[in-house]
């Protein structure tokens, strides 16, 4: 399983709640997390099948900014 990391603007519980349905659909529940304590709000995704581009598209579709960490 590969691990992908990204800088995001997902910075609170409400933001996580908003992006959860999209990331659960793309990566699967339990296969992603956001470190809101980190200044860069690091999103970590573990997946065998998702590409970095697919994760970026999913997060942007949910209305958040994202870039490679």
C-alpha positions as CSV (number, residue, x, y, z in Angstrom):
1,X,0.0,0.0,0.0
2,X,1.4,3.4,-0.9
3,X,1.0,6.5,1.2
4,X,0.4,9.9,-0.3
5,X,0.7,13.2,1.5
6,X,-0.7,16.7,0.7
7,X,-0.9,20.2,2.1
8,X,-4.5,21.3,2.4
9,X,-6.7,24.0,3.9
10,X,-8.8,21.5,5.8
11,X,-8.3,23.0,9.2
12,X,-11.1,22.1,11.5
13,X,-13.7,19.5,12.4
14,X,-16.3,21.1,10.2
15,X,-13.9,21.0,7.2
16,X,-13.2,17.3,7.9
17,X,-16.9,16.6,8.1
18,X,-17.4,18.3,4.8
19,X,-14.7,16.4,3.0
20,X,-15.4,13.0,4.6
21,X,-18.1,11.7,2.2
22,X,-15.8,12.5,-0.8
23,X,-12.7,11.0,0.6
24,X,-14.5,7.9,2.0
25,X,-15.9,7.3,-1.5
26,X,-12.5,7.7,-3.2
27,X,-10.1,6.3,-0.6
28,X,-12.3,4.3,1.7
29,X,-13.1,5.0,5.4
30,X,-10.1,4.6,7.5
31,X,-7.6,5.1,4.7
32,X,-7.1,8.8,5.1
33,X,-6.6,11.4,7.8
34,X,-5.9,15.1,8.2
35,X,-3.4,16.4,10.8
36,X,-5.1,19.7,11.7
37,X,-2.4,20.3,14.4
38,X,0.2,20.5,11.6
39,X,0.5,24.1,10.2
40,X,0.4,22.6,6.7
41,X,-2.8,20.6,7.5
42,X,-1.3,17.4,6.1
43,X,-3.7,15.0,4.4
44,X,-2.4,11.4,4.4
45,X,-4.0,8.9,2.1
46,X,-3.2,5.2,2.1
47,X,-4.2,3.4,-1.1
48,X,-3.1,0.8,-3.6
49,X,-5.3,2.2,-6.4
50,X,-5.6,6.0,-6.1
51,X,-3.2,8.3,-7.8
52,X,-2.1,11.7,-6.4
53,X,-4.2,13.4,-9.2
54,X,-7.3,11.5,-8.1
55,X,-6.9,12.6,-4.5
56,X,-6.4,16.2,-5.6
57,X,-9.5,16.1,-7.8
58,X,-11.6,14.6,-4.9
59,X,-10.5,17.3,-2.4
60,X,-11.0,20.1,-4.9
61,X,-14.4,18.7,-5.7
62,X,-15.3,19.0,-2.0
63,X,-14.3,22.7,-2.1
64,X,-10.8,22.6,-0.5
65,X,-7.3,23.6,-1.7
66,X,-4.7,20.9,-1.9
67,X,-1.1,20.6,-3.2
68,X,1.7,18.0,-2.9
69,X,3.4,18.1,0.5
